[in-house]
Amino acid sequence: MEMPRALANVIDFARTVNGYQTDTMSTLTAMIITPDNQQIELILPKGMARFSMYALNRSDDLRIKGQLQPGVYMSKVLKNKDNLYLEVTERKGLVQTTQKYRATPKGDANPQMEGNSVKLANMDAKDYLNLVEVEFQLMEPGYAILKNKIVTDKHLMADLRTVLYYQLIKFGKQLDLIGEDAWRGVDIEEPVDNVRIYPYVDISPPIPLKDLGNWLQNNDQFGFYSKGFGMYYRKGMWYIFPLFKMGRYETARKVLNIYRVPQDVFPTLEVTHYTEGKVTTILATGDAKQIAGTDIVKQNKGTGKRIISPDAIMGETGGTYNKGVHLSTRADTLSEYQTSKRGSGEDVAPFSDEPTNNLAKHLSANAFNEGTLETIQWMNSDHSKLEPGMPVRFFYMTGDVLSYKEGTLLGARTEHVRDKQTPQDLNFRQSTALSLFLNDQIVEVT
């Protein structure tokens, strides 16, 4: 049977990438640092997982597992459980990187207080006989500080971009960190859909800094982006971006090209990515899953919305006078929109339950229904190539043709997995599950 030309090209491309660079195995070591600067090595790290949910969370959530002597864990680690750092060193060939994190032990029960065995009364006596498995939750030092900052302020004659930028910069400049954790600034993707200048923006009641962007997006008086709102902190930088907006690929600083390589052709590849200019190309060979069902949502909740302005209820909207009679037009009291049309023509744009001046929140909900979610496995990955909310082009086979859809990287879950399950082998490979939002428009590659 003759192979489709497009598929043959993808296979040749995969072979080329596989020979493009060396293997991506790495080694991991970890060092626990106590408040009195004691350095305790985490013995035989079993692996590390990084949860980067750009659409839901505000920064990376990492977990690392390893082994420690029980006495050391009880007397030195748990004793300082509320003030620990952990340094992770990763080596790839001749390249070594070290990242420092704020660490929290996941298991903090005291077996001495439980008193289930007399053998547990002196934990230090077990250090030469036994090792216990321990797990730590890690977060970036900068975010560990900023997530606890509380915002309350009043801005006069300001637009929402200025409000958000000012508050993030004000607290960010207070960080006293160096190296990769040093403060770098705020990256707000333009254009911001709401450019209105508000006479008065009152940030109250006080809210955490990490929630300020969502508050501006969802407050009934405001609204930031009309295509979803993302706010994410990584290595000294706040990233602000729309989640479901298309057309970002051409103008973005960094982008992803993801080629879906059929699993029955290439079950796995040792090298699955390369970067050229602003484009990182990924060959996805693992399992994939698509979540659709948006047409059902459109049938039940509509393809648009009719929203009554609260100013109209209070009689504060504009109007015209005709022979002494006050007239209010439909546009003065009601905002209406329809973001798509179903093929059958059976559409509805229902009235919103509550009056609001925030159209961005409702438009964002409709924008989510104009695409699908795709989760795909990226084997032998490199998480450092990913940025929060990167624009994506997802290439796949449609019949004998190679096609693509544009979208946004919504999240990534990366695991460092032991290459061989032997005690002396400390080599790890990364495996990443990518979560993508893809629009419904299919583009054929000619």
JODAWO-V239204 format. One record per helix or strand of 2 or more residues. SS is the DSSP state (helix for helix, strand for strand). FROM is the first residue (numbers start at 1). TO is the last residue. Records with the same first field share a line. If there is no record, write none. Layout:
SS: FROM-TO, FROM-TO
//
This chain:
helix: 5-18, 70-80, 111-114, 118-120, 123-126, 141-146, 160-172, 179-181, 209-218, 294-301, 310-313, 330-333, 359-368, 383-385
strand: 26-33, 39-41, 43-53, 61-68, 84-92, 95-105, 132-140, 150-158, 185-188, 198-208, 230-234, 237-241, 255-260, 273-276, 279-284, 288-291, 304-308, 320-322, 325-327, 334-338, 371-379, 391-398, 401-418, 427-439, 443-444
//
